[in-house]
């Protein structure tokens, strides 16, 4: 799946038309043998915002946010396309019942929510996300208050998913597509291929957040799976491009550390495109829960790098353990990563010291707190509206261990509602699954809550184009984000 801006591929269009022809007599997901069953992801690319569907293991909380930076990032420039959705159809066009779930007055969409109460009761796991349904209700109400989608109001149907059930997302899919007859679905699923129940049939668009998205999932889908977060390979290229732009790679002997040969190859190609070459590329093989084996493997790698004269490492695995190995060996090198483990306040727990941490830079999507504090209007409007209407549960910035961790969820709800509305409005008065898919090539760059930089095309479904370069501030004893960077 290329992230370049190209036209809707002929193969995908043919697949779409072939599937669309069967939809008059076929159901959406129930009984579809090809629909993906939710399974645990083979690897967890980042401390996940949401729990996996593995009942024996406690879901991972989001990595703790770093403390408030010493300096504020600069305000991003306005995006090319504003996310406005309240214009009425041109001329005398009358809205009608154009597709399942679409009437002259409304668009029925499903909203996926994790059943946090069930999670707490069944597994004793408490995720302090606040009123997640209320957050989506407020985000959708804001769109409707602004005129809806070309005059149609968004009509949400909320479905709670059992995060401990292997079939929870499949059951929700059947409920929304067959029982509720929704036009589209927004929210979160994990693993990402669970969204294929909606989109692989060419029947139900999906807009949400997929923490473990891969290009393989996109390739299997007929309709767009729009996710706010960028593909891992796009972040890998961004890591190299951003670091190279600073001049930090000049004169360096570079090694690459990753979890797969495929991702290491992406990093190597990005290095070559910037005029650099890696002298060594390593894939870590030991599971990180086997502390002894993992440390032994990394110690051998560090010893080899020292003998090769490596003094810069580009990493896509997470640097808490490698930096601890560097400390054990007295290995002095600069490090760059696009994983957030060293941004966490637990960064010293693996054995790294400030000497190693200070030589590290991180290229990653900035926290919502920083986007809000930059004055980004859609994010500010979303959060301020919530605070005004919900004084009993205001947004919490940089939450501590005992605080409600709701800011990201508030902003993400707005992000998804606004993104859906933008695409649907671009599709025009005759809203169908086909016109929704075709609209992506007209959306281009846009600006919604949580994302000053985002873009979509018929071939680019991972909307996120925003990263920042984090560097260590010894006085603040924390990482500080620099200017926002558009990688679209």
Buried (B, 14 or more C-beta within 10 A) or exposed (E): BEBEBEEBEEEBBEBBEEBBEEBEEEEBBBEBEEBBEBEBBEEBBBBBBBBBBBBEEEBBBBBBBBEBBEEEBEBBEEBEBEBBBBEEBEEEEEBEEBBBBBBEEBBBBBBBBBBBEBBEEBBEBEBBBBBBBBBBBBBBBBBBEEBBBBBBBBBBBEBBBBBBBBEBBBBBBBBBBBEBBBBBBBBBBBBBBBBBBBBBBBBBBBBBBBBBBBBEBBEBBBBBBBBBBBBBBBBBBBBBBBBBEEEBBEEBBBBBBBBBEEBBBBBBBBBEEBEBEBEBBBBBEBEBEEEEEBBEBBBEBBEEBBEEEBBBBBBBBBBBBBBBBBBBBEBEBBBBBBBBBBBBBEBBEBBBEEEBBEBBBBBBBBBBBBBBBBEBBBBBEBBEBBEEEBEEBBBBBBBEEEEBBBBBBBBBBBBBBBBBBBBBBBBBBBBBBBBBBBBBBBBBBBBBBBBBBBBBBBBBBBBBBBBBBBEBBEEBEBBBBBEBBBBB
